Amino acid sequence: MALGIPSVYYHQSDIRLPFMLRQAAQYSPDFPRCKEYEYQRIDDIVRDIEESGTSLFD
């Protein structure tokens, strides 16, 4: 985030991200695009990346 690079964070549903990462895009339009996704299994992440490709960062 400090470099202004769009980021995607995957976390298990029972894990909370650190405060600054939770919905970071809401803080300022100057923040980079930041998305978070919950997953159940690693396969969910792989499938999401395969299906979304670079649009994951849009």
CHARMM internal coordinates of N, CA and C (Angstrom, degrees):
IC EDIT
DIST 1 N 1 CA 1.4401
DIST 1 CA 1 C 1.5234
ANGL 1 N 1 CA 1 C 111.20
DIST 1 C 2 N 1.3013
ANGL 1 CA 1 C 2 N 116.47
DIHE 1 N 1 CA 1 C 2 N -36.72
DIST 2 N 2 CA 1.4614
ANGL 1 C 2 N 2 CA 119.59
DIHE 1 CA 1 C 2 N 2 CA -178.58
DIST 2 CA 2 C 1.5271
ANGL 2 N 2 CA 2 C 112.19
DIHE 1 C 2 N 2 CA 2 C -63.20
DIST 2 C 3 N 1.3295
ANGL 2 CA 2 C 3 N 117.03
DIHE 2 N 2 CA 2 C 3 N -26.78
DIST 3 N 3 CA 1.4617
ANGL 2 C 3 N 3 CA 121.12
DIHE 2 CA 2 C 3 N 3 CA 179.89
DIST 3 CA 3 C 1.5255
ANGL 3 N 3 CA 3 C 112.38
DIHE 2 C 3 N 3 CA 3 C -89.52
DIST 3 C 4 N 1.3468
ANGL 3 CA 3 C 4 N 116.72
DIHE 3 N 3 CA 3 C 4 N -2.84
DIST 4 N 4 CA 1.4498
ANGL 3 C 4 N 4 CA 120.38
DIHE 3 CA 3 C 4 N 4 CA 179.51
DIST 4 CA 4 C 1.5148
ANGL 4 N 4 CA 4 C 114.03
DIHE 3 C 4 N 4 CA 4 C 76.26
DIST 4 C 5 N 1.3142
ANGL 4 CA 4 C 5 N 117.21
DIHE 4 N 4 CA 4 C 5 N 21.91
DIST 5 N 5 CA 1.4593
ANGL 4 C 5 N 5 CA 122.43
DIHE 4 CA 4 C 5 N 5 CA -178.64
DIST 5 CA 5 C 1.5309
ANGL 5 N 5 CA 5 C 108.94
DIHE 4 C 5 N 5 CA 5 C -93.47
DIST 5 C 6 N 1.3353
ANGL 5 CA 5 C 6 N 118.00
DIHE 5 N 5 CA 5 C 6 N 130.85
DIST 6 N 6 CA 1.4750
ANGL 5 C 6 N 6 CA 119.03
DIHE 5 CA 5 C 6 N 6 CA 176.45
DIST 6 CA 6 C 1.5188
ANGL 6 N 6 CA 6 C 110.38
DIHE 5 C 6 N 6 CA 6 C -56.29
DIST 6 C 7 N 1.3363
ANGL 6 CA 6 C 7 N 115.79
DIHE 6 N 6 CA 6 C 7 N 143.39
DIST 7 N 7 CA 1.4598
ANGL 6 C 7 N 7 CA 120.71
DIHE 6 CA 6 C 7 N 7 CA -174.81
DIST 7 CA 7 C 1.5193
ANGL 7 N 7 CA 7 C 111.15
DIHE 6 C 7 N 7 CA 7 C -133.75
DIST 7 C 8 N 1.3159
ANGL 7 CA 7 C 8 N 115.70
DIHE 7 N 7 CA 7 C 8 N 150.65
DIST 8 N 8 CA 1.4524
ANGL 7 C 8 N 8 CA 122.81
DIHE 7 CA 7 C 8 N 8 CA 174.46
DIST 8 CA 8 C 1.5244
ANGL 8 N 8 CA 8 C 106.84
DIHE 7 C 8 N 8 CA 8 C -129.08
DIST 8 C 9 N 1.3294
ANGL 8 CA 8 C 9 N 116.20
DIHE 8 N 8 CA 8 C 9 N 129.80
DIST 9 N 9 CA 1.4562
ANGL 8 C 9 N 9 CA 121.50
DIHE 8 CA 8 C 9 N 9 CA -179.33
DIST 9 CA 9 C 1.5199
ANGL 9 N 9 CA 9 C 109.27
DIHE 8 C 9 N 9 CA 9 C -120.19
DIST 9 C 10 N 1.3055
ANGL 9 CA 9 C 10 N 116.44
DIHE 9 N 9 CA 9 C 10 N 126.70
DIST 10 N 10 CA 1.4595
ANGL 9 C 10 N 10 CA 122.59
DIHE 9 CA 9 C 10 N 10 CA 175.17
DIST 10 CA 10 C 1.5205
ANGL 10 N 10 CA 10 C 107.82
DIHE 9 C 10 N 10 CA 10 C -105.68
DIST 10 C 11 N 1.3234
ANGL 10 CA 10 C 11 N 115.84
DIHE 10 N 10 CA 10 C 11 N 137.04
DIST 11 N 11 CA 1.4622
ANGL 10 C 11 N 11 CA 119.72
DIHE 10 CA 10 C 11 N 11 CA 176.86
DIST 11 CA 11 C 1.5147
ANGL 11 N 11 CA 11 C 109.46
DIHE 10 C 11 N 11 CA 11 C -148.99
DIST 11 C 12 N 1.2974
ANGL 11 CA 11 C 12 N 115.34
DIHE 11 N 11 CA 11 C 12 N 153.27
DIST 12 N 12 CA 1.4619
ANGL 11 C 12 N 12 CA 120.03
DIHE 11 CA 11 C 12 N 12 CA 177.57
DIST 12 CA 12 C 1.5227
ANGL 12 N 12 CA 12 C 108.77
DIHE 11 C 12 N 12 CA 12 C -71.53
DIST 12 C 13 N 1.3252
ANGL 12 CA 12 C 13 N 116.29
DIHE 12 N 12 CA 12 C 13 N 152.05
DIST 13 N 13 CA 1.4603
ANGL 12 C 13 N 13 CA 120.45
DIHE 12 CA 12 C 13 N 13 CA -173.58
DIST 13 CA 13 C 1.5293
ANGL 13 N 13 CA 13 C 113.53
DIHE 12 C 13 N 13 CA 13 C -62.08
DIST 13 C 14 N 1.3184
ANGL 13 CA 13 C 14 N 118.14
DIHE 13 N 13 CA 13 C 14 N -25.02
DIST 14 N 14 CA 1.4640
ANGL 13 C 14 N 14 CA 120.05
DIHE 13 CA 13 C 14 N 14 CA 179.48
DIST 14 CA 14 C 1.5310
ANGL 14 N 14 CA 14 C 113.29
DIHE 13 C 14 N 14 CA 14 C -88.79
DIST 14 C 15 N 1.3231
ANGL 14 CA 14 C 15 N 117.27
DIHE 14 N 14 CA 14 C 15 N 4.33
DIST 15 N 15 CA 1.4643
ANGL 14 C 15 N 15 CA 122.27
DIHE 14 CA 14 C 15 N 15 CA 179.97
DIST 15 CA 15 C 1.5267
ANGL 15 N 15 CA 15 C 109.23
DIHE 14 C 15 N 15 CA 15 C -111.31
DIST 15 C 16 N 1.3149
ANGL 15 CA 15 C 16 N 117.47
DIHE 15 N 15 CA 15 C 16 N 133.09
DIST 16 N 16 CA 1.4621
ANGL 15 C 16 N 16 CA 121.42
DIHE 15 CA 15 C 16 N 16 CA 175.50
DIST 16 CA 16 C 1.5196
ANGL 16 N 16 CA 16 C 108.78
DIHE 15 C 16 N 16 CA 16 C -99.85
DIST 16 C 17 N 1.3183
ANGL 16 CA 16 C 17 N 114.81
DIHE 16 N 16 CA 16 C 17 N 136.94
DIST 17 N 17 CA 1.4610
ANGL 16 C 17 N 17 CA 119.66
DIHE 16 CA 16 C 17 N 17 CA 176.64
DIST 17 CA 17 C 1.5248
ANGL 17 N 17 CA 17 C 109.15
DIHE 16 C 17 N 17 CA 17 C -72.72
DIST 17 C 18 N 1.3303
ANGL 17 CA 17 C 18 N 117.88
DIHE 17 N 17 CA 17 C 18 N 156.89
DIST 18 N 18 CA 1.4594
ANGL 17 C 18 N 18 CA 120.36
DIHE 17 CA 17 C 18 N 18 CA 174.52
DIST 18 CA 18 C 1.5357
ANGL 18 N 18 CA 18 C 110.61
DIHE 17 C 18 N 18 CA 18 C -57.89
DIST 18 C 19 N 1.2976
ANGL 18 CA 18 C 19 N 116.53
DIHE 18 N 18 CA 18 C 19 N 152.95
DIST 19 N 19 CA 1.4643
ANGL 18 C 19 N 19 CA 123.34
DIHE 18 CA 18 C 19 N 19 CA -174.86
DIST 19 CA 19 C 1.5202
ANGL 19 N 19 CA 19 C 113.67
DIHE 18 C 19 N 19 CA 19 C -46.54
DIST 19 C 20 N 1.3178
ANGL 19 CA 19 C 20 N 117.91
DIHE 19 N 19 CA 19 C 20 N -49.34
DIST 20 N 20 CA 1.4697
ANGL 19 C 20 N 20 CA 120.95
DIHE 19 CA 19 C 20 N 20 CA -175.64
DIST 20 CA 20 C 1.5269
ANGL 20 N 20 CA 20 C 113.06
DIHE 19 C 20 N 20 CA 20 C -67.37
DIST 20 C 21 N 1.3128
ANGL 20 CA 20 C 21 N 118.14
DIHE 20 N 20 CA 20 C 21 N -20.91
DIST 21 N 21 CA 1.4602
ANGL 20 C 21 N 21 CA 120.47
DIHE 20 CA 20 C 21 N 21 CA -179.37
DIST 21 CA 21 C 1.5233
ANGL 21 N 21 CA 21 C 112.59
DIHE 20 C 21 N 21 CA 21 C -89.52
DIST 21 C 22 N 1.3333
ANGL 21 CA 21 C 22 N 117.14
DIHE 21 N 21 CA 21 C 22 N -23.44
DIST 22 N 22 CA 1.4653
ANGL 21 C 22 N 22 CA 119.97
DIHE 21 CA 21 C 22 N 22 CA -179.56
DIST 22 CA 22 C 1.5167
ANGL 22 N 22 CA 22 C 109.67
DIHE 21 C 22 N 22 CA 22 C -69.77
DIST 22 C 23 N 1.3019
ANGL 22 CA 22 C 23 N 116.49
DIHE 22 N 22 CA 22 C 23 N 114.35
DIST 23 N 23 CA 1.4571
ANGL 22 C 23 N 23 CA 123.75
DIHE 22 CA 22 C 23 N 23 CA 178.13
DIST 23 CA 23 C 1.5364
ANGL 23 N 23 CA 23 C 111.29
DIHE 22 C 23 N 23 CA 23 C 49.63
DIST 23 C 24 N 1.3146
ANGL 23 CA 23 C 24 N 115.83
DIHE 23 N 23 CA 23 C 24 N 46.20
DIST 24 N 24 CA 1.4625
ANGL 23 C 24 N 24 CA 121.55
DIHE 23 CA 23 C 24 N 24 CA -176.05
DIST 24 CA 24 C 1.5220
ANGL 24 N 24 CA 24 C 112.87
DIHE 23 C 24 N 24 CA 24 C -58.69
DIST 24 C 25 N 1.3071
ANGL 24 CA 24 C 25 N 118.11
DIHE 24 N 24 CA 24 C 25 N -30.65
DIST 25 N 25 CA 1.4593
ANGL 24 C 25 N 25 CA 121.02
DIHE 24 CA 24 C 25 N 25 CA -177.30
DIST 25 CA 25 C 1.5207
ANGL 25 N 25 CA 25 C 112.57
DIHE 24 C 25 N 25 CA 25 C -64.62
DIST 25 C 26 N 1.3131
ANGL 25 CA 25 C 26 N 118.65
DIHE 25 N 25 CA 25 C 26 N -19.20
DIST 26 N 26 CA 1.4591
ANGL 25 C 26 N 26 CA 120.35
DIHE 25 CA 25 C 26 N 26 CA -178.68
DIST 26 CA 26 C 1.5279
ANGL 26 N 26 CA 26 C 112.77
DIHE 25 C 26 N 26 CA 26 C -74.37
DIST 26 C 27 N 1.3081
ANGL 26 CA 26 C 27 N 118.75
DIHE 26 N 26 CA 26 C 27 N -16.32
DIST 27 N 27 CA 1.4530
ANGL 26 C 27 N 27 CA 120.91
DIHE 26 CA 26 C 27 N 27 CA -173.14
DIST 27 CA 27 C 1.5168
ANGL 27 N 27 CA 27 C 114.00
DIHE 26 C 27 N 27 CA 27 C -73.92
DIST 27 C 28 N 1.3113
ANGL 27 CA 27 C 28 N 117.16
DIHE 27 N 27 CA 27 C 28 N -36.89
DIST 28 N 28 CA 1.4645
ANGL 27 C 28 N 28 CA 119.55
DIHE 27 CA 27 C 28 N 28 CA -176.49
DIST 28 CA 28 C 1.5215
ANGL 28 N 28 CA 28 C 109.07
DIHE 27 C 28 N 28 CA 28 C -166.04
DIST 28 C 29 N 1.3408
ANGL 28 CA 28 C 29 N 117.68
DIHE 28 N 28 CA 28 C 29 N 144.95
DIST 29 N 29 CA 1.4600
ANGL 28 C 29 N 29 CA 119.10
DIHE 28 CA 28 C 29 N 29 CA 175.65
DIST 29 CA 29 C 1.5366
ANGL 29 N 29 CA 29 C 111.83
DIHE 28 C 29 N 29 CA 29 C -66.38
DIST 29 C 30 N 1.3156
ANGL 29 CA 29 C 30 N 117.53
DIHE 29 N 29 CA 29 C 30 N -14.47
DIST 30 N 30 CA 1.4664
ANGL 29 C 30 N 30 CA 121.74
DIHE 29 CA 29 C 30 N 30 CA 178.64
DIST 30 CA 30 C 1.5270
ANGL 30 N 30 CA 30 C 111.76
DIHE 29 C 30 N 30 CA 30 C -77.93
DIST 30 C 31 N 1.3318
ANGL 30 CA 30 C 31 N 116.96
DIHE 30 N 30 CA 30 C 31 N -16.96
DIST 31 N 31 CA 1.4599
ANGL 30 C 31 N 31 CA 120.32
DIHE 30 CA 30 C 31 N 31 CA 178.43
DIST 31 CA 31 C 1.5197
ANGL 31 N 31 CA 31 C 108.91
DIHE 30 C 31 N 31 CA 31 C -69.98
DIST 31 C 32 N 1.3020
ANGL 31 CA 31 C 32 N 117.60
DIHE 31 N 31 CA 31 C 32 N 147.29
DIST 32 N 32 CA 1.4724
ANGL 31 C 32 N 32 CA 120.05
DIHE 31 CA 31 C 32 N 32 CA 176.51
DIST 32 CA 32 C 1.5268
ANGL 32 N 32 CA 32 C 110.08
DIHE 31 C 32 N 32 CA 32 C -68.96
DIST 32 C 33 N 1.3106
ANGL 32 CA 32 C 33 N 115.46
DIHE 32 N 32 CA 32 C 33 N 161.84
DIST 33 N 33 CA 1.4596
ANGL 32 C 33 N 33 CA 118.93
DIHE 32 CA 32 C 33 N 33 CA 175.40
DIST 33 CA 33 C 1.5253
ANGL 33 N 33 CA 33 C 108.46
DIHE 32 C 33 N 33 CA 33 C -62.10
DIST 33 C 34 N 1.3059
ANGL 33 CA 33 C 34 N 115.15
DIHE 33 N 33 CA 33 C 34 N 131.04
DIST 34 N 34 CA 1.4529
ANGL 33 C 34 N 34 CA 120.96
DIHE 33 CA 33 C 34 N 34 CA -176.22
DIST 34 CA 34 C 1.5251
ANGL 34 N 34 CA 34 C 107.86
DIHE 33 C 34 N 34 CA 34 C -138.37
DIST 34 C 35 N 1.3258
ANGL 34 CA 34 C 35 N 116.91
DIHE 34 N 34 CA 34 C 35 N 122.96
DIST 35 N 35 CA 1.4581
ANGL 34 C 35 N 35 CA 121.07
DIHE 34 CA 34 C 35 N 35 CA 179.83
DIST 35 CA 35 C 1.5110
ANGL 35 N 35 CA 35 C 109.64
DIHE 34 C 35 N 35 CA 35 C -123.80
DIST 35 C 36 N 1.3245
ANGL 35 CA 35 C 36 N 114.49
DIHE 35 N 35 CA 35 C 36 N 150.03
DIST 36 N 36 CA 1.4590
ANGL 35 C 36 N 36 CA 118.80
DIHE 35 CA 35 C 36 N 36 CA 175.26
DIST 36 CA 36 C 1.5155
ANGL 36 N 36 CA 36 C 109.03
DIHE 35 C 36 N 36 CA 36 C -129.55
DIST 36 C 37 N 1.3060
ANGL 36 CA 36 C 37 N 115.34
DIHE 36 N 36 CA 36 C 37 N 144.46
DIST 37 N 37 CA 1.4538
ANGL 36 C 37 N 37 CA 122.41
DIHE 36 CA 36 C 37 N 37 CA -179.81
DIST 37 CA 37 C 1.5148
ANGL 37 N 37 CA 37 C 109.19
DIHE 36 C 37 N 37 CA 37 C -135.84
DIST 37 C 38 N 1.3253
ANGL 37 CA 37 C 38 N 115.25
DIHE 37 N 37 CA 37 C 38 N 139.54
DIST 38 N 38 CA 1.4558
ANGL 37 C 38 N 38 CA 120.14
DIHE 37 CA 37 C 38 N 38 CA 173.75
DIST 38 CA 38 C 1.5261
ANGL 38 N 38 CA 38 C 108.50
DIHE 37 C 38 N 38 CA 38 C -92.30
DIST 38 C 39 N 1.2979
ANGL 38 CA 38 C 39 N 116.65
DIHE 38 N 38 CA 38 C 39 N 150.80
DIST 39 N 39 CA 1.4601
ANGL 38 C 39 N 39 CA 121.19
DIHE 38 CA 38 C 39 N 39 CA 177.31
DIST 39 CA 39 C 1.5168
ANGL 39 N 39 CA 39 C 110.36
DIHE 38 C 39 N 39 CA 39 C -140.75
DIST 39 C 40 N 1.3052
ANGL 39 CA 39 C 40 N 114.72
DIHE 39 N 39 CA 39 C 40 N 156.74
DIST 40 N 40 CA 1.4614
ANGL 39 C 40 N 40 CA 121.13
DIHE 39 CA 39 C 40 N 40 CA 176.49
DIST 40 CA 40 C 1.5273
ANGL 40 N 40 CA 40 C 111.09
DIHE 39 C 40 N 40 CA 40 C -99.43
DIST 40 C 41 N 1.3549
ANGL 40 CA 40 C 41 N 114.61
DIHE 40 N 40 CA 40 C 41 N -42.48
DIST 41 N 41 CA 1.4664
ANGL 40 C 41 N 41 CA 120.27
DIHE 40 CA 40 C 41 N 41 CA -177.77
DIST 41 CA 41 C 1.5254
ANGL 41 N 41 CA 41 C 108.63
DIHE 40 C 41 N 41 CA 41 C -134.12
DIST 41 C 42 N 1.3091
ANGL 41 CA 41 C 42 N 117.15
DIHE 41 N 41 CA 41 C 42 N 156.18
DIST 42 N 42 CA 1.4622
ANGL 41 C 42 N 42 CA 122.16
DIHE 41 CA 41 C 42 N 42 CA 178.51
DIST 42 CA 42 C 1.5262
ANGL 42 N 42 CA 42 C 110.59
DIHE 41 C 42 N 42 CA 42 C -57.07
DIST 42 C 43 N 1.3075
ANGL 42 CA 42 C 43 N 117.31
DIHE 42 N 42 CA 42 C 43 N -34.55
DIST 43 N 43 CA 1.4686
ANGL 42 C 43 N 43 CA 120.71
DIHE 42 CA 42 C 43 N 43 CA 178.78
DIST 43 CA 43 C 1.5283
ANGL 43 N 43 CA 43 C 111.64
DIHE 42 C 43 N 43 CA 43 C -57.92
DIST 43 C 44 N 1.3344
ANGL 43 CA 43 C 44 N 117.60
DIHE 43 N 43 CA 43 C 44 N -31.36
DIST 44 N 44 CA 1.4664
ANGL 43 C 44 N 44 CA 121.30
DIHE 43 CA 43 C 44 N 44 CA 178.19
DIST 44 CA 44 C 1.5292
ANGL 44 N 44 CA 44 C 110.85
DIHE 43 C 44 N 44 CA 44 C -63.18
DIST 44 C 45 N 1.3272
ANGL 44 CA 44 C 45 N 116.30
DIHE 44 N 44 CA 44 C 45 N -38.98
DIST 45 N 45 CA 1.4653
ANGL 44 C 45 N 45 CA 120.89
DIHE 44 CA 44 C 45 N 45 CA 179.24
DIST 45 CA 45 C 1.5257
ANGL 45 N 45 CA 45 C 110.10
DIHE 44 C 45 N 45 CA 45 C -67.61
DIST 45 C 46 N 1.3102
ANGL 45 CA 45 C 46 N 116.17
DIHE 45 N 45 CA 45 C 46 N -46.86
DIST 46 N 46 CA 1.4630
ANGL 45 C 46 N 46 CA 120.86
DIHE 45 CA 45 C 46 N 46 CA -179.37
DIST 46 CA 46 C 1.5230
ANGL 46 N 46 CA 46 C 110.24
DIHE 45 C 46 N 46 CA 46 C -59.16
DIST 46 C 47 N 1.3231
ANGL 46 CA 46 C 47 N 117.01
DIHE 46 N 46 CA 46 C 47 N -45.86
DIST 47 N 47 CA 1.4605
ANGL 46 C 47 N 47 CA 121.03
DIHE 46 CA 46 C 47 N 47 CA 179.98
DIST 47 CA 47 C 1.5351
ANGL 47 N 47 CA 47 C 110.98
DIHE 46 C 47 N 47 CA 47 C -62.89
DIST 47 C 48 N 1.3205
ANGL 47 CA 47 C 48 N 116.67
DIHE 47 N 47 CA 47 C 48 N -42.36
DIST 48 N 48 CA 1.4655
ANGL 47 C 48 N 48 CA 120.69
DIHE 47 CA 47 C 48 N 48 CA 179.46
DIST 48 CA 48 C 1.5253
ANGL 48 N 48 CA 48 C 111.53
DIHE 47 C 48 N 48 CA 48 C -61.57
DIST 48 C 49 N 1.3093
ANGL 48 CA 48 C 49 N 117.46
DIHE 48 N 48 CA 48 C 49 N -43.34
DIST 49 N 49 CA 1.4690
ANGL 48 C 49 N 49 CA 121.55
DIHE 48 CA 48 C 49 N 49 CA 179.39
DIST 49 CA 49 C 1.5264
ANGL 49 N 49 CA 49 C 110.40
DIHE 48 C 49 N 49 CA 49 C -66.91
DIST 49 C 50 N 1.3247
ANGL 49 CA 49 C 50 N 116.86
DIHE 49 N 49 CA 49 C 50 N -42.75
DIST 50 N 50 CA 1.4593
ANGL 49 C 50 N 50 CA 120.23
DIHE 49 CA 49 C 50 N 50 CA 179.42
DIST 50 CA 50 C 1.5285
ANGL 50 N 50 CA 50 C 111.32
DIHE 49 C 50 N 50 CA 50 C -62.93
DIST 50 C 51 N 1.3182
ANGL 50 CA 50 C 51 N 117.50
DIHE 50 N 50 CA 50 C 51 N -41.84
DIST 51 N 51 CA 1.4665
ANGL 50 C 51 N 51 CA 121.24
DIHE 50 CA 50 C 51 N 51 CA -178.29
DIST 51 CA 51 C 1.5155
ANGL 51 N 51 CA 51 C 112.52
DIHE 50 C 51 N 51 CA 51 C -75.32
DIST 51 C 52 N 1.3053
ANGL 51 CA 51 C 52 N 117.96
DIHE 51 N 51 CA 51 C 52 N -36.72
DIST 52 N 52 CA 1.4619
ANGL 51 C 52 N 52 CA 121.34
DIHE 51 CA 51 C 52 N 52 CA -174.46
DIST 52 CA 52 C 1.5214
ANGL 52 N 52 CA 52 C 113.34
DIHE 51 C 52 N 52 CA 52 C -87.60
DIST 52 C 53 N 1.3253
ANGL 52 CA 52 C 53 N 117.25
DIHE 52 N 52 CA 52 C 53 N -33.64
DIST 53 N 53 CA 1.4541
ANGL 52 C 53 N 53 CA 120.44
DIHE 52 CA 52 C 53 N 53 CA -176.96
DIST 53 CA 53 C 1.5262
ANGL 53 N 53 CA 53 C 111.03
DIHE 52 C 53 N 53 CA 53 C 57.49
DIST 53 C 54 N 1.3186
ANGL 53 CA 53 C 54 N 117.08
DIHE 53 N 53 CA 53 C 54 N -138.94
DIST 54 N 54 CA 1.4627
ANGL 53 C 54 N 54 CA 120.66
DIHE 53 CA 53 C 54 N 54 CA -177.93
DIST 54 CA 54 C 1.5226
ANGL 54 N 54 CA 54 C 113.02
DIHE 53 C 54 N 54 CA 54 C -72.34
DIST 54 C 55 N 1.3453
ANGL 54 CA 54 C 55 N 117.98
DIHE 54 N 54 CA 54 C 55 N -16.32
DIST 55 N 55 CA 1.4669
ANGL 54 C 55 N 55 CA 119.22
DIHE 54 CA 54 C 55 N 55 CA 178.38
DIST 55 CA 55 C 1.5275
ANGL 55 N 55 CA 55 C 111.28
DIHE 54 C 55 N 55 CA 55 C -67.55
DIST 55 C 56 N 1.3041
ANGL 55 CA 55 C 56 N 117.21
DIHE 55 N 55 CA 55 C 56 N -10.95
DIST 56 N 56 CA 1.4601
ANGL 55 C 56 N 56 CA 121.50
DIHE 55 CA 55 C 56 N 56 CA 175.55
DIST 56 CA 56 C 1.5224
ANGL 56 N 56 CA 56 C 110.57
DIHE 55 C 56 N 56 CA 56 C -58.31
DIST 56 C 57 N 1.3287
ANGL 56 CA 56 C 57 N 117.36
DIHE 56 N 56 CA 56 C 57 N -27.56
DIST 57 N 57 CA 1.4625
ANGL 56 C 57 N 57 CA 121.75
DIHE 56 CA 56 C 57 N 57 CA -177.66
DIST 57 CA 57 C 1.5203
ANGL 57 N 57 CA 57 C 114.20
DIHE 56 C 57 N 57 CA 57 C -96.77
DIST 57 C 58 N 1.3367
ANGL 57 CA 57 C 58 N 117.74
DIHE 57 N 57 CA 57 C 58 N 1.65
DIST 58 N 58 CA 1.4717
ANGL 57 C 58 N 58 CA 120.35
DIHE 57 CA 57 C 58 N 58 CA 179.63
DIST 58 CA 58 C 1.4999
ANGL 58 N 58 CA 58 C 112.33
DIHE 57 C 58 N 58 CA 58 C -76.02
END
COOR INIT
IC SEED 1 N 1 CA 1 C
IC BUILD
